Amino acid sequence: MKFNKSVISIVLTALVSTTLLFSSAATAGKPGMEKCLGVSKAGMNDCGTSKHRCGGMSKRDSHPKEWIYVPIGMCEKLTGGKIK
């Protein structure tokens, strides 16, 4: 009986962990958009980096760690754009 409870507990934990992982990944961005690094203008980034926590705080144009949301497929077409 103790073995059955352990197996059920492990299976339920794995199921909950997988569900949380996929639900957080699905809601992590904007639908139909992707994060594109290295193309934002100074002060026009969408979110923070390791240097700051807020959008609109980038100090220079085309910083390689700053990103913006662009429609899917657009980032590769932009000079210097890299998908995050």
Secondary structure as UniProt FT lines:
FT   HELIX           2..26
FT   TURN            31..32
FT   STRAND          33..37
FT   TURN            42..43
FT   TURN            55..56
FT   TURN            61..62
FT   TURN            64..65
FT   STRAND          67..71
FT   TURN            72..73
FT   HELIX           75..77
FT   TURN            79..80
FT   STRAND          82..83
//
